[in-house]
């Protein structure tokens, strides 16, 4: 068995990571486990799709748990199950997110509702419920995955931009109340990362060229480049960081 990462040690911690079956969420789960945490990976059908073999030999463990995060009742049932099993969550990573693209004037209300349910409502509910338990214990780490669209309006994604803007504000709101009570609440704001969510953009040569011209780093980011900042914010190295929205964007917002 490999040792935990020498500089980020999460051994003895239990981390719940949403959207952990692929992309950024899978990378976060993998690196958090590499740092020693036991990971509960949450997804709609994650028990069928999560590559659990990738976690063999790591310092921490990985357990996939099915939960449709668009369903508040199922979120509440999952939390009740954790309580019944005596599994306190020390680290919550709210990563799960969906995106629906269409022009704002024609944006279907069904798409708006779907995006808000997963990208915002689930974040609030998980943070409120698991955060309450952290407050009772006097310690905990919550890291939300926001976006550069927490700062900008974007194009063709009004629901996604609105939800990610709200995630940034939720992060600050919870941090204001919980910082003095031992619970850190922060967020990372990914830029343009090579994942399934950006597959259509990656295939659009003209759009990719325009995007790369605006990113000082001149390339797409990788999921691992989001996961390591998340691991840092989940560690004791970030004990005095509260309410921060950390851009991880290759310099996009600086341009």
DACORWO-V693270 format. One record per residue. N is the residue number from 1. RES is the residue in three letters. SS is DSSP state (helix for helix, strand for strand, loop for the rest). NEAR is the number of other C-alpha atoms within 8 Angstrom. Layout:
N,RES,SS,NEAR / N,RES,SS,NEAR
This chain:
1,UNK,loop,5 / 2,UNK,loop,6 / 3,UNK,loop,10 / 4,UNK,loop,14 / 5,UNK,loop,9 / 6,UNK,loop,6 / 7,UNK,loop,4 / 8,UNK,loop,11 / 9,UNK,loop,10 / 10,UNK,loop,11 / 11,UNK,loop,11 / 12,UNK,loop,7 / 13,UNK,loop,11 / 14,UNK,strand,13 / 15,UNK,strand,14 / 16,UNK,strand,12 / 17,UNK,strand,16 / 18,UNK,strand,12 / 19,UNK,loop,13 / 20,UNK,loop,19 / 21,UNK,loop,13 / 22,UNK,loop,9 / 23,UNK,helix,10 / 24,UNK,helix,13 / 25,UNK,helix,15 / 26,UNK,helix,11 / 27,UNK,helix,13 / 28,UNK,helix,17 / 29,UNK,helix,13 / 30,UNK,helix,10 / 31,UNK,helix,12 / 32,UNK,helix,14 / 33,UNK,helix,16 / 34,UNK,helix,13 / 35,UNK,loop,16 / 36,UNK,loop,18 / 37,UNK,loop,16 / 38,UNK,strand,13 / 39,UNK,strand,15 / 40,UNK,strand,12 / 41,UNK,strand,16 / 42,UNK,strand,15 / 43,UNK,strand,16 / 44,UNK,loop,8 / 45,UNK,loop,9 / 46,UNK,helix,14 / 47,UNK,helix,8 / 48,UNK,helix,5 / 49,UNK,helix,7 / 50,UNK,loop,10 / 51,UNK,loop,6 / 52,UNK,helix,7 / 53,UNK,helix,5 / 54,UNK,helix,6 / 55,UNK,helix,10 / 56,UNK,loop,7 / 57,UNK,loop,6 / 58,UNK,loop,13 / 59,UNK,loop,14 / 60,UNK,loop,14 / 61,UNK,loop,12 / 62,UNK,strand,12 / 63,UNK,strand,7 / 64,UNK,strand,11 / 65,UNK,strand,10 / 66,UNK,strand,10 / 67,UNK,loop,11 / 68,UNK,loop,10 / 69,UNK,loop,12 / 70,UNK,loop,8 / 71,UNK,loop,8 / 72,UNK,helix,9 / 73,UNK,helix,6 / 74,UNK,helix,10 / 75,UNK,helix,14 / 76,UNK,helix,8 / 77,UNK,helix,8 / 78,UNK,helix,9 / 79,UNK,helix,10 / 80,UNK,helix,8 / 81,UNK,helix,8 / 82,UNK,helix,10 / 83,UNK,helix,9 / 84,UNK,helix,7 / 85,UNK,loop,6 / 86,UNK,loop,6 / 87,UNK,loop,8 / 88,UNK,loop,8 / 89,UNK,loop,12 / 90,UNK,loop,11 / 91,UNK,strand,13 / 92,UNK,strand,13 / 93,UNK,strand,12 / 94,UNK,strand,12 / 95,UNK,loop,12 / 96,UNK,loop,11 / 97,UNK,loop,8 / 98,UNK,loop,9 / 99,UNK,loop,9 / 100,UNK,loop,10 / 101,UNK,loop,7 / 102,UNK,loop,8 / 103,UNK,loop,9 / 104,UNK,helix,8 / 105,UNK,helix,4 / 106,UNK,helix,6 / 107,UNK,loop,11 / 108,UNK,loop,6 / 109,UNK,helix,6 / 110,UNK,helix,6 / 111,UNK,helix,10 / 112,UNK,helix,11 / 113,UNK,helix,8 / 114,UNK,helix,9 / 115,UNK,helix,16 / 116,UNK,helix,12 / 117,UNK,helix,12 / 118,UNK,helix,14 / 119,UNK,helix,15 / 120,UNK,helix,13 / 121,UNK,helix,9 / 122,UNK,helix,13 / 123,UNK,helix,12 / 124,UNK,helix,9 / 125,UNK,helix,10 / 126,UNK,helix,11 / 127,UNK,helix,10 / 128,UNK,helix,8 / 129,UNK,helix,9 / 130,UNK,helix,11 / 131,UNK,helix,12 / 132,UNK,helix,8 / 133,UNK,helix,9 / 134,UNK,helix,13 / 135,UNK,helix,13 / 136,UNK,helix,6 / 137,UNK,helix,6 / 138,UNK,loop,9 / 139,UNK,loop,10 / 140,UNK,strand,13 / 141,UNK,strand,13 / 142,UNK,strand,15 / 143,UNK,strand,15 / 144,UNK,strand,14 / 145,UNK,strand,12 / 146,UNK,loop,15 / 147,UNK,loop,13 / 148,UNK,helix,12 / 149,UNK,helix,12 / 150,UNK,helix,15 / 151,UNK,loop,7 / 152,UNK,loop,7 / 153,UNK,loop,9 / 154,UNK,loop,8 / 155,UNK,loop,6 / 156,UNK,loop,8 / 157,UNK,loop,13 / 158,UNK,helix,11 / 159,UNK,helix,12 / 160,UNK,helix,14 / 161,UNK,helix,13 / 162,UNK,helix,10 / 163,UNK,helix,12 / 164,UNK,helix,14 / 165,UNK,helix,13 / 166,UNK,helix,10 / 167,UNK,helix,15 / 168,UNK,helix,12 / 169,UNK,helix,8 / 170,UNK,helix,9 / 171,UNK,helix,15 / 172,UNK,helix,13 / 173,UNK,helix,9 / 174,UNK,helix,10 / 175,UNK,helix,14 / 176,UNK,helix,9 / 177,UNK,helix,8 / 178,UNK,helix,12 / 179,UNK,helix,11 / 180,UNK,helix,6 / 181,UNK,helix,9 / 182,UNK,loop,10 / 183,UNK,strand,16 / 184,UNK,strand,14 / 185,UNK,strand,17 / 186,UNK,strand,16 / 187,UNK,strand,15 / 188,UNK,strand,16 / 189,UNK,strand,14 / 190,UNK,strand,13 / 191,UNK,loop,12 / 192,UNK,loop,8 / 193,UNK,strand,10 / 194,UNK,loop,11 / 195,UNK,loop,10 / 196,UNK,helix,6 / 197,UNK,helix,7 / 198,UNK,helix,10 / 199,UNK,helix,9 / 200,UNK,helix,7 / 201,UNK,helix,9 / 202,UNK,helix,10 / 203,UNK,helix,7 / 204,UNK,loop,8 / 205,UNK,helix,8 / 206,UNK,helix,6 / 207,UNK,helix,9 / 208,UNK,helix,11 / 209,UNK,helix,8 / 210,UNK,helix,8 / 211,UNK,helix,8 / 212,UNK,helix,11 / 213,UNK,helix,8 / 214,UNK,helix,9 / 215,UNK,loop,13 / 216,UNK,loop,10 / 217,UNK,loop,6 / 218,UNK,loop,9 / 219,UNK,loop,7 / 220,UNK,loop,8 / 221,UNK,strand,11 / 222,UNK,loop,9 / 223,UNK,helix,13 / 224,UNK,helix,10 / 225,UNK,helix,9 / 226,UNK,helix,13 / 227,UNK,helix,13 / 228,UNK,helix,10 / 229,UNK,helix,9 / 230,UNK,helix,12 / 231,UNK,helix,13 / 232,UNK,helix,11 / 233,UNK,helix,13 / 234,UNK,loop,11 / 235,UNK,loop,12 / 236,UNK,helix,7 / 237,UNK,helix,7 / 238,UNK,helix,9 / 239,UNK,loop,7 / 240,UNK,loop,4 / 241,UNK,loop,9 / 242,UNK,loop,11 / 243,UNK,loop,14 / 244,UNK,loop,10 / 245,UNK,strand,11 / 246,UNK,strand,7 / 247,UNK,strand,11 / 248,UNK,strand,11 / 249,UNK,loop,13 / 250,UNK,loop,11 / 251,UNK,loop,10 / 252,UNK,helix,10 / 253,UNK,helix,7 / 254,UNK,helix,4 / 255,UNK,loop,7
